[in-house]
Amino acid sequence: MGLNIKNERVHALAREAARLTGRTQTGAIEEALELLLREFGADPAGAAVRKRVEAVHGIALEYAADPGNAKPEVRAIDDLYDGQVLPL
């Protein structure tokens, strides 16, 4: 996770960006790289969200397709329990 920039101009740009935005130099560079990636059609934050949504969608499909589930919808908290009380 190390990044060692040995270019004084880049350091100066990072300092100025940080000063203007009120961010740290790392924060300013992060924002600049995210903007650059979006310009090229890549959205790192959007990709992470899409990945989570796809995972949840897959879980929902598995749940709905479970043949052992006569009632595949949970509409209330009581739907989560079978009514049996386990001994303590």
N, C-alpha and C positions, 0 to 999 in steps of 0.2 A: 504494500500500500504506500510505498514511497514514491514521491515525485520530486525530483530535484531539478529545478529550472535554472540553467546556467546562462540565461540570456538577460542582460540588464534591461533591454527595452521591454521585454515581457514582464519583468519585475516592476518596472515603472508603470506599465499599463495596468497591472494588477493593483498596485498601490492607488493609482488614480481612480480606478473603478470602485475600489473599496471606499475611498474618501467620498466620492460622489453619491454612492448608494447607501452609505452607512453600514455596509456589510463588512465582514472580514475579507481578507484577500481570497481565502479559499471559497467563501460564499459568493463573491463576485465572479470568480472564475467558474464556479459551478453553474451559476445562472447564465453566464455567457455561453458555456458549452451546451446547455440545454436549449438555448435559443438557436444556436448554430445547428444542432441536431434536428430541431423542428423545421428549420429552413430546408433541410435536406430530406424531409419526409419521415424522420425518425422521432418518435415521442417516447422517451424512456418511462415517464410517469404513466402515460396512457398504456404502454405495453404491460406494465406491472398490474394495472387495474384490469385490463383485458384477461390477463393470466388468472387473476383471482376470480373474475366473473365466470370464466370457463370452468374452473375447478368447482365452484358452487353449482353451476349448471349441471355438470357431470354427476355430482352427488345427488342433486334433485332428480335427475333421470334414473339413477340407480334406485333411489327410494321409491319412485313411482312405479318402476318395473318389477319390484320385489313381489313374486307370486305368493309369498306367505303373508302378504299384507292385504287383508280384506278391505280395509279402510285406509287408503294411503295418505289421507290428509289429517294434519293436526290442526284442530280448530280451537282447542282450549287446552289448558294445562292438564286437565284430567285425561285427555286423550293420550298422554304420555305414560299413563299407568294402567296396569291390568286389574287393579282392584285388590290384588293379593297383598296382605300385610306380612312382611318378613319378621321373624322373631329377632329380638335384639340380643 
